[in-house]
Amino acid sequence: MNYFSSDFKLGILGGGQLGKMLLTETRKFDIQTFVLEPNDEAPARLSCNEFFKGSLMDFDTVYQFGKKVDVLTIEIENVNLEALDQLEKEGLAIYPSPKTLRLIQNKGKQKDYYVANDIPTSPHQRLVNLTDLRGALAADNLHFPFVWKCAQFGYDGNGVKICRSASDLMQLPDVECIAEEMVPFKNELAVIVARSVSGEVKTYPVVEMEFHPEANQVEYVICPARINEKVTQKATEIALKVSAAFNHVGLLAVELFQTEDDEILVNEVAPRPHNSGHYSIEASYTSQFENHLRAILNLPLGNTESKVAGIMVNLVGDERFSGPVIYENIEQIMGIDGVTPHIYGKRETRPFRKMGHVTIVNQNMEEARKIAETVKNSIRVISNN
């Protein structure tokens, strides 16, 4: 099929920052792109050929959107799977498939799938609601501390909480959830796997993630991870095993724990471009966004190796500000060699909202990490309000 400068239409469900960055690649290749998104101020609205406002969870909206395009992909997992099932039955190519999304969309099903496929992960319990959770504690079937996760619709650190005592349960919503055993670990790692329609597979280097202790959001992504070769190999092998189990097409970001004794456990996955791969826009031969596009269109996958060391710093809203956004000191960081800010196009900031990221590239990892610290301490996402 001729994808370039043609009548071919690619559909994307979701128009957030991931969609915006994916559209950089569709524009590079002159691929017509339609976007469906509930927010008419979404970051991707200006870069696509046609923008449609509508609910991603509504059957008719998703179904009718799918009828307009030749291939359909996602930038967010929370979409109407019944509509995707029907579109797939009618012959539409959808990547990742509804079958894959159904296994991943619910974190309880996702964790059960790891156990069923002999993929190492932390012990967990699936719970119907908060009453069920309290009952498990009362029956001594669940013990503090544990990690609580809502089964669906969590994002950007929302829907995850470490529960150390009964008082931590007070703020939890009454929804389906899972409780994971707390695992002592020394690193949080991630591997992005690209898999094409024809089965070509490539992995990006293992990255190391440093998290904000309160917001449960990634603050830094460091590539390559500062781990030994044996751990690198083990993490990559497990990520490939996860990819094969889900049989996805496109990108699969596999988040991992490196335990104190250097075992690797799977935390969770995302079947799309991911925060842990943003560094690749500047640091890799082929960005994660371009390889997602190549994979779903069954084009040869690009080189996933890094050209230089890369560190990504997330730009999130200062916890003390809400309102029209101001990027304080952005000129200061732009004066540093190897620093590239990416602004997502969200006009309103609020505490811990993802507003952009900054990539730092350098031949020397230690120098890159120092610059990343300078960037983090310099720029602030604030408001006049």
C-alpha positions as a Markdown table, in Angstrom:
| # | Residue | x | y | z |
|---|---|---|---|---|
| 1 | Met | 0.0 | 0.0 | 0.0 |
| 2 | Asn | 1.2 | 3.5 | -0.7 |
| 3 | Tyr | 1.1 | 5.4 | 2.6 |
| 4 | Phe | 3.0 | 8.5 | 1.5 |
| 5 | Ser | 1.4 | 11.5 | -0.2 |
| 6 | Ser | -1.7 | 9.4 | -0.9 |
| 7 | Asp | -5.3 | 8.9 | 0.0 |
| 8 | Phe | -4.3 | 6.5 | 2.8 |
| 9 | Lys | -5.7 | 7.5 | 6.2 |
| 10 | Leu | -4.2 | 6.6 | 9.6 |
| 11 | Gly | -6.5 | 7.0 | 12.6 |
| 12 | Ile | -5.3 | 7.7 | 16.1 |
| 13 | Leu | -7.5 | 7.2 | 19.2 |
| 14 | Gly | -6.4 | 9.9 | 21.6 |
| 15 | Gly | -4.9 | 13.4 | 21.0 |
| 16 | Gly | -2.7 | 14.0 | 23.9 |
| 17 | Gln | 1.0 | 14.7 | 23.9 |
| 18 | Leu | 1.8 | 11.2 | 22.7 |
| 19 | Gly | -0.4 | 11.7 | 19.7 |
| 20 | Lys | 1.2 | 15.1 | 19.1 |
| 21 | Met | 4.7 | 13.6 | 19.0 |
| 22 | Leu | 3.5 | 10.7 | 16.8 |
| 23 | Leu | 2.1 | 13.3 | 14.4 |
| 24 | Thr | 5.6 | 14.8 | 14.0 |
| 25 | Glu | 6.4 | 11.5 | 12.2 |
| 26 | Thr | 3.3 | 11.3 | 10.1 |
| 27 | Arg | 3.9 | 14.9 | 8.9 |
| 28 | Lys | 7.5 | 14.0 | 8.1 |
| 29 | Phe | 6.3 | 11.2 | 5.9 |
| 30 | Asp | 3.2 | 13.1 | 4.6 |
| 31 | Ile | 0.8 | 10.5 | 5.9 |
| 32 | Gln | -2.9 | 11.6 | 6.2 |
| 33 | Thr | -3.9 | 11.4 | 9.9 |
| 34 | Phe | -7.2 | 11.6 | 11.6 |
| 35 | Val | -7.5 | 12.0 | 15.4 |
| 36 | Leu | -10.4 | 11.3 | 17.8 |
| 37 | Glu | -10.2 | 13.0 | 21.1 |
| 38 | Pro | -12.7 | 14.2 | 23.7 |
| 39 | Asn | -10.9 | 17.5 | 24.5 |
| 40 | Asp | -11.1 | 20.1 | 21.8 |
| 41 | Glu | -8.0 | 21.8 | 23.3 |
| 42 | Ala | -5.9 | 18.6 | 22.9 |
| 43 | Pro | -2.2 | 18.9 | 22.1 |
| 44 | Ala | -2.7 | 16.9 | 18.8 |
| 45 | Arg | -5.5 | 19.0 | 17.4 |
| 46 | Leu | -3.3 | 21.3 | 15.2 |
| 47 | Ser | -1.0 | 18.7 | 13.7 |
| 48 | Cys | -3.5 | 16.2 | 12.2 |
| 49 | Asn | -5.3 | 16.4 | 8.9 |
| 50 | Glu | -8.7 | 16.1 | 10.5 |
| 51 | Phe | -9.6 | 16.4 | 14.2 |
| 52 | Phe | -12.8 | 14.8 | 15.6 |
| 53 | Lys | -14.1 | 15.6 | 19.1 |
| 54 | Gly | -15.8 | 12.7 | 20.8 |
| 55 | Ser | -15.6 | 10.1 | 23.6 |
| 56 | Leu | -13.1 | 7.3 | 23.2 |
| 57 | Met | -15.3 | 5.1 | 25.4 |
| 58 | Asp | -18.5 | 5.5 | 23.3 |
| 59 | Phe | -19.2 | 2.6 | 21.0 |
| 60 | Asp | -20.8 | 4.6 | 18.2 |
| 61 | Thr | -18.3 | 7.4 | 18.3 |
| 62 | Val | -15.3 | 5.0 | 18.0 |
| 63 | Tyr | -17.0 | 2.8 | 15.5 |
| 64 | Gln | -17.9 | 5.7 | 13.1 |
| 65 | Phe | -14.4 | 7.1 | 13.4 |
| 66 | Gly | -12.9 | 3.8 | 12.6 |
| 67 | Lys | -15.0 | 3.6 | 9.4 |
| 68 | Lys | -13.2 | 6.7 | 8.1 |
| 69 | Val | -9.6 | 5.3 | 8.2 |
| 70 | Asp | -7.5 | 2.5 | 6.7 |
| 71 | Val | -5.4 | 1.6 | 9.8 |
| 72 | Leu | -6.3 | 2.5 | 13.4 |
| 73 | Thr | -3.9 | 2.9 | 16.3 |
| 74 | Ile | -4.0 | 4.3 | 19.9 |
| 75 | Glu | -2.1 | 6.7 | 22.1 |
| 76 | Ile | -4.1 | 5.7 | 25.2 |
| 77 | Glu | -5.4 | 2.3 | 26.3 |
| 78 | Asn | -8.8 | 3.5 | 27.6 |
| 79 | Val | -10.9 | 3.1 | 24.5 |
| 80 | Asn | -14.1 | 1.2 | 23.6 |
| 81 | Leu | -13.0 | -2.4 | 22.9 |
| 82 | Glu | -16.4 | -3.5 | 21.7 |
| 83 | Ala | -16.3 | -1.0 | 18.9 |
| 84 | Leu | -12.7 | -2.1 | 18.0 |
| 85 | Asp | -13.9 | -5.7 | 17.9 |
| 86 | Gln | -16.6 | -4.9 | 15.5 |
| 87 | Leu | -14.3 | -2.8 | 13.2 |
| 88 | Glu | -11.7 | -5.6 | 13.2 |
| 89 | Lys | -14.5 | -8.2 | 12.3 |
| 90 | Glu | -15.3 | -5.9 | 9.3 |
| 91 | Gly | -11.7 | -5.9 | 8.2 |
| 92 | Leu | -10.1 | -2.8 | 9.7 |
| 93 | Ala | -6.4 | -3.2 | 10.6 |
| 94 | Ile | -6.1 | -2.2 | 14.3 |
| 95 | Tyr | -2.8 | -2.1 | 16.1 |
| 96 | Pro | -2.5 | -3.0 | 18.9 |
| 97 | Ser | -5.4 | -5.4 | 18.5 |
| 98 | Pro | -8.5 | -5.3 | 20.7 |
| 99 | Lys | -7.4 | -8.8 | 22.0 |
| 100 | Thr | -4.1 | -7.4 | 23.2 |
| 101 | Leu | -5.7 | -4.3 | 24.6 |
| 102 | Arg | -8.2 | -6.4 | 26.5 |
| 103 | Leu | -5.4 | -8.2 | 28.4 |
| 104 | Ile | -3.6 | -4.9 | 29.2 |
| 105 | Gln | -6.4 | -2.4 | 29.8 |
| 106 | Asn | -7.4 | -4.0 | 33.2 |
| 107 | Lys | -4.4 | -4.2 | 35.5 |
| 108 | Gly | -5.8 | -7.2 | 37.3 |
| 109 | Lys | -6.1 | -9.2 | 34.0 |
| 110 | Gln | -2.7 | -8.0 | 33.1 |
| 111 | Lys | -1.1 | -9.3 | 36.3 |
| 112 | Asp | -3.0 | -12.6 | 36.0 |
| 113 | Tyr | -1.6 | -12.9 | 32.4 |
| 114 | Tyr | 2.0 | -12.6 | 33.7 |
| 115 | Val | 1.3 | -15.4 | 36.2 |
| 116 | Ala | -0.3 | -17.6 | 33.6 |
| 117 | Asn | 2.6 | -17.1 | 31.2 |
| 118 | Asp | 5.4 | -17.7 | 33.7 |
| 119 | Ile | 6.5 | -14.1 | 33.6 |
| 120 | Pro | 8.1 | -12.9 | 36.8 |
| 121 | Thr | 6.1 | -10.3 | 38.7 |
| 122 | Ser | 5.3 | -9.3 | 42.3 |
| 123 | Pro | 2.6 | -11.3 | 44.1 |
| 124 | His | -0.9 | -9.7 | 43.9 |
| 125 | Gln | -4.5 | -10.0 | 44.7 |
| 126 | Arg | -7.5 | -8.8 | 42.6 |
| 127 | Leu | -10.2 | -7.1 | 44.6 |
| 128 | Val | -13.7 | -6.2 | 43.6 |
| 129 | Asn | -13.9 | -2.9 | 45.6 |
| 130 | Leu | -12.8 | -1.2 | 48.8 |
| 131 | Thr | -15.1 | -3.5 | 50.9 |
| 132 | Asp | -13.4 | -6.5 | 49.4 |
| 133 | Leu | -10.0 | -5.0 | 50.2 |
| 134 | Arg | -10.9 | -4.3 | 53.9 |
| 135 | Gly | -12.3 | -7.9 | 54.1 |
| 136 | Ala | -9.0 | -9.3 | 52.9 |
| 137 | Leu | -7.1 | -7.3 | 55.6 |
| 138 | Ala | -9.6 | -8.4 | 58.3 |
| 139 | Ala | -9.2 | -12.0 | 57.2 |
| 140 | Asp | -5.4 | -11.7 | 57.4 |
| 141 | Asn | -5.2 | -12.5 | 53.7 |
| 142 | Leu | -3.6 | -9.1 | 52.9 |
| 143 | His | -0.9 | -7.3 | 54.9 |
| 144 | Phe | 0.5 | -3.8 | 55.2 |
| 145 | Pro | 2.4 | -2.5 | 53.4 |
| 146 | Phe | 1.1 | -3.0 | 49.9 |
| 147 | Val | 0.8 | -1.1 | 46.7 |
| 148 | Trp | -2.8 | -0.3 | 45.7 |
| 149 | Lys | -3.7 | 0.2 | 42.1 |
| 150 | Cys | -7.1 | 0.9 | 40.5 |
| 151 | Ala | -7.7 | -1.8 | 37.9 |
| 152 | Gln | -8.7 | 0.7 | 35.1 |
| 153 | Phe | -8.3 | 4.3 | 34.1 |
| 154 | Gly | -5.2 | 5.2 | 36.1 |
| 155 | Tyr | -2.7 | 7.6 | 34.5 |
| 156 | Asp | 0.3 | 9.7 | 35.3 |
| 157 | Gly | 0.6 | 8.4 | 38.8 |
| 158 | Asn | -3.1 | 8.7 | 39.5 |
| 159 | Gly | -4.7 | 5.4 | 40.6 |
| 160 | Val | -1.6 | 4.2 | 42.5 |
| 161 | Lys | -0.9 | 4.5 | 46.3 |
| 162 | Ile | 1.4 | 2.8 | 48.8 |
| 163 | Cys | -0.7 | 1.7 | 51.7 |
| 164 | Arg | 1.2 | 1.4 | 55.0 |
| 165 | Ser | -1.6 | 1.5 | 57.5 |
| 166 | Ala | -5.4 | 1.7 | 57.8 |
| 167 | Ser | -5.3 | 5.5 | 57.6 |
| 168 | Asp | -4.1 | 5.2 | 54.0 |
| 169 | Leu | -7.3 | 3.5 | 53.0 |
| 170 | Met | -9.3 | 6.6 | 53.8 |
| 171 | Gln | -8.5 | 8.3 | 50.5 |
| 172 | Leu | -9.0 | 5.3 | 48.2 |
| 173 | Pro | -11.9 | 5.3 | 45.7 |
| 174 | Asp | -14.4 | 2.5 | 45.9 |
| 175 | Val | -13.4 | 0.8 | 42.6 |
| 176 | Glu | -12.1 | -2.5 | 41.3 |
| 177 | Cys | -8.4 | -2.7 | 42.3 |
| 178 | Ile | -5.4 | -4.9 | 42.9 |
| 179 | Ala | -3.1 | -5.1 | 45.9 |
| 180 | Glu | 0.6 | -5.8 | 45.1 |
| 181 | Glu | 3.1 | -7.1 | 47.6 |
| 182 | Met | 5.8 | -4.5 | 48.3 |
| 183 | Val | 9.0 | -5.6 | 46.7 |
| 184 | Pro | 12.4 | -4.1 | 47.8 |
| 185 | Phe | 14.1 | -2.9 | 44.7 |
| 186 | Lys | 17.1 | -0.8 | 43.8 |
| 187 | Asn | 16.1 | 0.3 | 40.3 |
| 188 | Glu | 13.0 | 0.9 | 38.2 |
| 189 | Leu | 13.9 | 0.0 | 34.6 |
| 190 | Ala | 12.0 | 0.0 | 31.3 |
| 191 | Val | 12.5 | -1.6 | 27.9 |
| 192 | Ile | 10.6 | -0.6 | 24.8 |
| 193 | Val | 10.0 | -3.3 | 22.3 |
| 194 | Ala | 9.0 | -2.6 | 18.7 |
| 195 | Arg | 7.2 | -5.3 | 16.8 |
| 196 | Ser | 5.9 | -5.0 | 13.2 |
| 197 | Val | 2.9 | -6.6 | 11.5 |
| 198 | Ser | 5.2 | -9.2 | 9.9 |
| 199 | Gly | 6.9 | -10.0 | 13.2 |
| 200 | Glu | 10.2 | -8.1 | 13.0 |
| 201 | Val | 11.2 | -7.2 | 16.6 |
| 202 | Lys | 13.7 | -4.7 | 17.9 |
| 203 | Thr | 14.4 | -3.4 | 21.5 |
| 204 | Tyr | 15.6 | -0.1 | 22.7 |
| 205 | Pro | 18.3 | 0.1 | 25.3 |
| 206 | Val | 17.3 | -0.6 | 28.9 |
| 207 | Val | 16.5 | 2.7 | 30.6 |
| 208 | Glu | 16.6 | 3.7 | 34.3 |
| 209 | Met | 13.7 | 5.7 | 35.8 |
| 210 | Glu | 13.8 | 7.9 | 38.8 |
| 211 | Phe | 10.4 | 8.8 | 40.3 |
| 212 | His | 9.0 | 11.7 | 42.2 |
| 213 | Pro | 8.3 | 10.3 | 45.7 |
| 214 | Glu | 4.9 | 12.0 | 46.2 |
| 215 | Ala | 3.4 | 12.2 | 42.7 |
| 216 | Asn | 4.5 | 8.7 | 41.6 |
| 217 | Gln | 5.6 | 10.2 | 38.3 |
| 218 | Val | 8.8 | 9.7 | 36.4 |
| 219 | Glu | 11.2 | 12.6 | 37.1 |
| 220 | Tyr | 14.2 | 11.4 | 35.1 |
| 221 | Val | 14.7 | 8.7 | 32.4 |
| 222 | Ile | 18.3 | 7.8 | 32.0 |
| 223 | Cys | 19.6 | 6.0 | 28.9 |
| 224 | Pro | 21.5 | 3.8 | 29.0 |
| 225 | Ala | 20.6 | 2.5 | 32.5 |
| 226 | Arg | 23.5 | 2.5 | 35.0 |
| 227 | Ile | 23.4 | -1.3 | 35.4 |
| 228 | Asn | 25.8 | -4.2 | 34.6 |
| 229 | Glu | 25.6 | -6.2 | 31.4 |
| 230 | Lys | 24.1 | -9.3 | 33.1 |
| 231 | Val | 21.1 | -7.2 | 34.4 |
| 232 | Thr | 20.8 | -5.5 | 31.0 |
| 233 | Gln | 20.6 | -8.9 | 29.3 |
| 234 | Lys | 18.1 | -10.3 | 31.8 |
| 235 | Ala | 15.8 | -7.2 | 31.5 |
| 236 | Thr | 15.9 | -7.3 | 27.7 |
| 237 | Glu | 15.1 | -11.0 | 27.6 |
| 238 | Ile | 12.1 | -10.7 | 30.0 |
| 239 | Ala | 10.8 | -7.7 | 27.9 |
| 240 | Leu | 11.0 | -9.8 | 24.8 |
| 241 | Lys | 9.2 | -12.7 | 26.6 |
| 242 | Val | 6.4 | -10.2 | 27.6 |
| 243 | Ser | 6.2 | -8.9 | 24.0 |
| 244 | Ala | 5.9 | -12.4 | 22.6 |
| 245 | Ala | 3.2 | -13.3 | 25.2 |
| 246 | Phe | 1.0 | -10.3 | 24.3 |
| 247 | Asn | 1.8 | -10.7 | 20.5 |
| 248 | His | 1.4 | -7.0 | 20.1 |
| 249 | Val | 2.0 | -4.9 | 17.0 |
| 250 | Gly | 3.6 | -1.4 | 17.5 |
| 251 | Leu | 5.4 | -0.5 | 20.7 |
| 252 | Leu | 5.2 | -2.2 | 24.0 |
| 253 | Ala | 6.8 | -0.4 | 27.0 |
| 254 | Val | 7.7 | -2.9 | 29.7 |
| 255 | Glu | 8.3 | -1.4 | 33.1 |
| 256 | Leu | 10.5 | -3.5 | 35.4 |
| 257 | Phe | 11.9 | -3.7 | 38.9 |
| 258 | Gln | 15.5 | -4.7 | 39.6 |
| 259 | Thr | 15.4 | -6.3 | 43.0 |
| 260 | Glu | 18.1 | -6.1 | 45.6 |
| 261 | Asp | 19.4 | -9.5 | 44.5 |
| 262 | Asp | 19.3 | -8.5 | 40.8 |
| 263 | Glu | 16.2 | -10.4 | 39.8 |
| 264 | Ile | 13.9 | -8.7 | 37.3 |
| 265 | Leu | 10.2 | -8.4 | 37.9 |
| 266 | Val | 7.6 | -7.0 | 35.5 |
| 267 | Asn | 5.6 | -4.1 | 37.0 |
| 268 | Glu | 3.2 | -3.3 | 34.1 |
| 269 | Val | 3.2 | -2.5 | 30.4 |
| 270 | Ala | 1.9 | 0.1 | 28.0 |
| 271 | Pro | 1.1 | -0.9 | 24.4 |
| 272 | Arg | 2.0 | 2.5 | 22.8 |
| 273 | Pro | 4.7 | 5.1 | 22.8 |
| 274 | His | 5.7 | 5.8 | 26.4 |
| 275 | Asn | 7.3 | 8.4 | 28.7 |
| 276 | Ser | 10.3 | 6.1 | 29.1 |
| 277 | Gly | 11.1 | 6.5 | 25.4 |
| 278 | His | 10.9 | 10.3 | 25.0 |
| 279 | Tyr | 14.7 | 10.6 | 25.2 |
| 280 | Ser | 14.8 | 8.7 | 21.8 |
| 281 | Ile | 13.6 | 11.8 | 19.8 |
| 282 | Glu | 17.1 | 13.4 | 20.2 |
| 283 | Ala | 19.3 | 10.5 | 21.4 |
| 284 | Ser | 18.4 | 7.5 | 19.2 |
| 285 | Tyr | 18.9 | 6.8 | 15.5 |
| 286 | Thr | 15.1 | 6.2 | 15.3 |
| 287 | Ser | 12.7 | 7.7 | 17.8 |
| 288 | Gln | 10.1 | 5.5 | 19.5 |
| 289 | Phe | 7.4 | 7.4 | 17.6 |
| 290 | Glu | 8.8 | 6.7 | 14.2 |
| 291 | Asn | 9.2 | 3.1 | 15.0 |
| 292 | His | 5.6 | 2.8 | 16.2 |
| 293 | Leu | 4.6 | 4.2 | 12.9 |
| 294 | Arg | 6.9 | 1.8 | 11.0 |
| 295 | Ala | 5.7 | -1.1 | 13.0 |
| 296 | Ile | 1.9 | -0.6 | 12.5 |
| 297 | Leu | 2.4 | 0.1 | 8.7 |
| 298 | Asn | 4.7 | -3.0 | 8.4 |
| 299 | Leu | 7.7 | -0.9 | 7.2 |
| 300 | Pro | 11.2 | -2.0 | 8.1 |
| 301 | Leu | 12.0 | -1.0 | 11.7 |
| 302 | Gly | 14.6 | 1.6 | 12.3 |
| 303 | Asn | 17.8 | 1.4 | 14.3 |
| 304 | Thr | 17.0 | 1.6 | 18.0 |
| 305 | Glu | 20.5 | 2.2 | 19.2 |
| 306 | Ser | 21.5 | 5.5 | 20.9 |
| 307 | Lys | 23.8 | 8.0 | 19.2 |
| 308 | Val | 24.6 | 9.6 | 22.6 |
| 309 | Ala | 23.7 | 9.3 | 26.2 |
| 310 | Gly | 20.2 | 10.7 | 26.8 |
| 311 | Ile | 18.3 | 11.9 | 29.8 |
| 312 | Met | 14.7 | 13.0 | 29.9 |
| 313 | Val | 13.4 | 15.4 | 32.5 |
| 314 | Asn | 9.6 | 15.6 | 32.9 |
| 315 | Leu | 8.1 | 19.1 | 33.1 |
| 316 | Val | 5.1 | 18.9 | 35.5 |
| 317 | Gly | 3.0 | 21.6 | 37.0 |
| 318 | Asp | 4.3 | 23.1 | 40.2 |
| 319 | Glu | 2.1 | 21.8 | 43.0 |
| 320 | Arg | 1.4 | 25.4 | 44.2 |
| 321 | Phe | 0.0 | 26.7 | 40.9 |
| 322 | Ser | -3.1 | 26.3 | 38.7 |
| 323 | Gly | -4.1 | 28.4 | 35.7 |
| 324 | Pro | -2.6 | 29.7 | 32.4 |
| 325 | Val | 0.9 | 28.2 | 32.1 |
| 326 | Ile | 4.2 | 30.0 | 32.3 |
| 327 | Tyr | 7.5 | 28.2 | 31.7 |
| 328 | Glu | 9.8 | 30.1 | 34.1 |
| 329 | Asn | 13.5 | 30.2 | 33.1 |
| 330 | Ile | 13.0 | 28.2 | 29.9 |
| 331 | Glu | 15.4 | 30.7 | 28.1 |
| 332 | Gln | 18.0 | 29.8 | 30.7 |
| 333 | Ile | 17.9 | 26.1 | 30.0 |
| 334 | Met | 17.8 | 26.6 | 26.2 |
| 335 | Gly | 21.2 | 28.3 | 26.5 |
| 336 | Ile | 22.8 | 25.0 | 27.6 |
| 337 | Asp | 24.3 | 22.8 | 24.9 |
| 338 | Gly | 22.4 | 19.5 | 24.2 |
| 339 | Val | 19.2 | 20.7 | 25.9 |
| 340 | Thr | 15.9 | 20.4 | 24.0 |
| 341 | Pro | 12.5 | 21.3 | 25.6 |
| 342 | His | 9.3 | 19.8 | 24.3 |
| 343 | Ile | 6.2 | 21.7 | 25.2 |
| 344 | Tyr | 3.0 | 19.7 | 24.9 |
| 345 | Gly | 0.5 | 22.5 | 24.1 |
| 346 | Lys | -1.6 | 22.4 | 27.3 |
| 347 | Arg | -2.5 | 26.0 | 28.1 |
| 348 | Glu | -3.6 | 25.3 | 31.7 |
| 349 | Thr | -1.2 | 24.0 | 34.4 |
| 350 | Arg | -2.2 | 22.3 | 37.6 |
| 351 | Pro | -0.3 | 20.4 | 40.3 |
| 352 | Phe | 1.8 | 17.6 | 38.8 |
| 353 | Arg | 0.1 | 17.8 | 35.4 |
| 354 | Lys | 2.5 | 16.6 | 32.6 |
| 355 | Met | 3.2 | 19.8 | 30.6 |
| 356 | Gly | 6.3 | 18.8 | 28.7 |
| 357 | His | 9.7 | 17.3 | 28.9 |
| 358 | Val | 13.3 | 18.2 | 28.3 |
| 359 | Thr | 15.9 | 16.0 | 26.7 |
| 360 | Ile | 19.6 | 16.3 | 27.5 |
| 361 | Val | 22.1 | 14.6 | 25.2 |
| 362 | Asn | 25.8 | 14.4 | 25.8 |
| 363 | Gln | 28.7 | 12.0 | 24.9 |
| 364 | Asn | 29.4 | 11.7 | 28.7 |
| 365 | Met | 26.6 | 10.2 | 30.9 |
| 366 | Glu | 27.9 | 11.8 | 34.1 |
| 367 | Glu | 27.9 | 15.2 | 32.4 |
| 368 | Ala | 24.4 | 14.6 | 31.0 |
| 369 | Arg | 23.1 | 13.7 | 34.5 |
| 370 | Lys | 24.6 | 16.9 | 36.0 |
| 371 | Ile | 23.0 | 19.0 | 33.3 |
| 372 | Ala | 19.7 | 17.2 | 33.9 |
| 373 | Glu | 19.9 | 18.3 | 37.5 |
| 374 | Thr | 20.5 | 21.9 | 36.5 |
| 375 | Val | 17.5 | 21.8 | 34.2 |
| 376 | Lys | 15.3 | 20.3 | 36.9 |
| 377 | Asn | 16.3 | 22.9 | 39.4 |
| 378 | Ser | 16.0 | 25.8 | 36.9 |
| 379 | Ile | 12.8 | 25.6 | 35.0 |
| 380 | Arg | 9.4 | 25.8 | 36.8 |
| 381 | Val | 5.9 | 25.3 | 35.4 |
| 382 | Ile | 3.9 | 27.9 | 37.1 |
| 383 | Ser | 1.0 | 30.4 | 36.6 |
| 384 | Asn | 0.2 | 34.0 | 37.4 |
| 385 | Asn | -3.0 | 32.8 | 39.1 |
